[in-house]
Amino acid sequence: MIARPRSEVTEEAIRLLVDRFYARIRRDATLRPVFAAAIADDAWPAHLEKMYAFWSSVMLTSGRYKGDPVGVHRAVAGIEPPMFGDWLDIFEATARELFVPAIAEDFAHKARTIAESLKLALFFRPHRAWTEDLRRPGS
């Protein structure tokens, strides 16, 4: 744990956030199975490198990320709309631990925007009510 929250976003701070966040994801009862099915154990280093580049592009406008998040997520079996809330809870808690409140909120705001965009791209179907997509199966 960091003694004092970070007051600036750096590549090093992004790496710490990404590493800590995904360590929690890999222990989460709901999200772990989806990630385990999508990312083999030996593929995690490459995934983390891609996430460092992604968040660097988002937070530092570095342009380092080259990819298609919607296409990648469309190929992942088992993603359900409510999982985005679980993902956000873990991400926001991790950001709050590592950064001063204003920066943690900046990360959280961008993460919420990204999550909403992904949910719309993956699950929005104009022929049915959006609330149908938000319920977990069996609820």
N, C-alpha and C positions, 0 to 999 in steps of 0.2 A: 504494500500500500504506500502511496505517495504521502509524505508528511503534509505538504502544502499543495493545494490544487494548482494546476498550471494556469497561468494567466495569458498564454498565447498558444496558438496552433502552429505546430512545427511538424515536419516529417516524422521526427522521433516521437512526438506526442500522438500522432495518428497511428503509428505502429503499435504503441502501447495500448491505445484504445481498441484497435482491431484485434490484437492478440488476446487481450483480456475479455473482450466481448465474445469472440468465437470460442474461447475456452469455456465460457458459461453456456453458450449455445450447445456445445458438445456434451454438456452435462444435463441439459434441460429435458425433462421427460417428454414434452410435447414436440419440441423441435429436433431433438437429437436423431430420431429415426429418419426424418426427411433428409436432413443433412448427411447422415451416414449412408443413405441410399444414393445420394447424388454425388458425394465426394468420397472417393476411396482414401484410406488412411495415408497412402503414399502421395496423394494428390493435394493434401492440405497445404504444403508449403507454396505451391503454385497458386492455390486459391487465395491464400493470405497475401501473397505479392500482388495479386490482382486487386484485392480489397484495399491494400495500402495505396495503390495507384488511383483507385476509384475515389476514396475519401480525400486524397491529395487534390484530385481534380475538383471535387465538390467544395472543399473548404479553402484550398489555396489557389484555386483556378490554375493549377499547374499543367493541365492538359495531358497528364501522364496516362490516364485511363483510355484504353481503346477496347471497346467491347459493345455487346448488345445485351443489356440486362433483361429486357423483356424476352428476347429469344431464349436466353439461358434459363430463365425461370419457367417459361412455357414447357421446357423439356423435363422439368423436375416433377416426378410423380409424388402425389400425396400432399401437395400444398393446398391448404384450405384458407379462405378469407380470414377467419378469426386468428390464424397463426400470425398474421401481420401485427396484431395487437400484442401477442406474446413477444415477438421479435422486438417491437418498439419498447416494451417495458424493460427488457434486458438491456437494450442499447442505451436508453435514456438513463437508467440507473448507473450503468458503467460510465457514461459521460459525466454524470453528476459527481461521481467519486473522483474523477481525474481532473476536472476543470473547474474554474471559478464559475459561478452561476450564469453569467452572461454568455460565456463560450459554450457551456453545457447546453443552454437553451438554443443557441445557434445550431449546434449539432442536432439537437432534438427536432427543431423546426424543419431542418433539411431532411432528416430521416423520415419524419411524418409525411412530407411532400413526396418523397421517393416512394414510400410504402403505398400511399394513396394512388400514385401513378401506376405502380405495378399492379395493385388490386384492380384498378379500372381496366388495364390492358389485359389482364388474365381472366377476369371474372365478369365484367360487365356484359350483359346480354340485353339489348333493348327490348326484346320480346317478352321479358319477364321482370317482375318487381325486383329491385336491387336487394331488398330485405331477404329474399329467398337465398341469395348468395352469402349472406352474413351469418346464417345459422350453421352450427356444426351439425353433421349428420346425426340423426337420432335425437336432436334437441327440439 
